[in-house]
């Protein structure tokens, strides 16, 4: 059995984000009305920021027998297993259940959904539990 695992956003999702950025930029330059250009510009900026984050900060979560490594915008955090607590949280919004993985260490709380992990948080928790034991 491999003693490490990592999770990151799915590449297809990042590609869709970059394509959306390109289309929004095309809208900035081709839309005749100023307000529409501004809206397209805001959308292009938001999509570019999200796509760049997904491209540059990979993997978002990695784990091995020693602990967990979380990549953030301002570096990475390394947490040993004894100082972490992991759990799933299910939230119901607009008639839909949303499951997130929460990793708590002291006063820090990291929350991951399927977008950040590229996998179901339940499956990720199973792997983390196996690595922890």
N, C-alpha and C positions, 0 to 999 in steps of 0.2 A: 504494500500500500504506500502511496506517495504521502510524504509527511508535510506537505504544504498545499495551499490552495489560494487562488486569488480571483477577485471579481471586479469587473469594470463594465461601463455601459456597452451595449451591443454596438458593434461597428456600423451595422445598417442604420441604426438610429442616428448616429453621428453624421453619416453620409446624408441622410434626409435633412438634418439640420443645416449642413453646408449648402445643400441644394436650395433649401428654403431661403437661406441668406442670399444666394445668387439671384433668385427670383425677386426677392424684396428689393435688392439693389437695382435690378432692371426696372422695377416699378418706380423707384426714386427718379430715374432718369427719363422714363417714358410717360409718366402720368402728367397730364397737363395742368392740374390744379395744385396749388402750393400746399394746401392742407393734406391732400392725398400723398404728396411727396414726403411731408413730415411724418405721416403715419407709416409709410413704407420705410422711411429711414429709421424710425424707432424699432420697427419689427426687424429690420436687417441687423441693427446693433444688438438687440436681444438674442436673436438666433445665432449671430456670430459669437457672442460671449458664451452662450451655452455650449455651442459646438466646439469652441476653442478649449473650454474647460474639460469637456469630455475627451478631447483629443490629447491634451497635454498631461492631464493628471490621471494616468493609468498605472497600475490598477488602483481603484478607489479603496479596496479593502483586500488585505492579504493576511493569511494566517499560517502559522506553523506550530510545532510542538512548544516553542518558547512563548508565543503570544500572538498579538494582533498588530498589524501595521496599517494605519489609515492615512491615505494621501489627501492633503488639503491644499487650498490655494497658497497658503503661507508655509509650506513645508509638510512634513509628515510627523505623525505621532506613533510612537512605539509603546505598546501596553503589554505587560506581562499578564499571564492568565490569572494569577492570584488577585490582581488588582482590578479585574473586570467582572462585570455582570452583564449577561446577554439575555434578552427577552424579545418576544414578539408582541406587537400591539396591533389590534384590529380596530379600525375606525369605520363607522358607517356614515357615508355622505352621499346625498342625492340617490339613495336607494342602492348604493354599491359599497361593498366591503373593500377596504384598503388595508393591506397588511404591511407593516414596517418592522424592520429589525432595529432594536435599540441596543446600543453598547454603552454601558455606563462605567465610568472610572472616576472615583472621587466626585468632584463637582463638575466633571465634563460629561456631556451626553451627546452621542453621535447617533443620528437617525438615518437609516438607509431604506429606500424603497426599491422596487424592481428596476426603476430607471437607472439608479446609481449602480446597482449590482449586476444588471443584465441577467438576473435569475430570480426565481421566486425566493423571497426572504425565508420561507419555511425550510427550503432545501439548504440555504446557506447556514441557517441555524443548526441543522442536522450535521453538516460538515464541521462547523465550529465546535459543536459538542463532542464529536468524535476526536478532533484534534486536541481538545482540552483534556480529555480523559487519558 
